[in-house]
Amino acid sequence: MTNDTISAEDPITGDEIQIPADVEVGEIIDSPVTGTELEVVAVDPIALEEAPELEEDWGE
């Protein structure tokens, strides 16, 4: 079985990275270059953005 990946541009460094081919919009992946969490914002064509920091709401 092959490990299907696709190329995408790391929005922080501009480097080309390999990500799983079956990613979906809204999915969070870790950049193999910086370790930063990236959010998939589009899949055709593939587009990544730095994932927003989640703020704690503590149930408020």
Secondary structure, 3 states (H helix, E strand, C coil): CCCCEEEEECCCCCCEEEEECCCCCCCEEECCCCCCEEEEEEECCEEEEECCCCCCCCCC
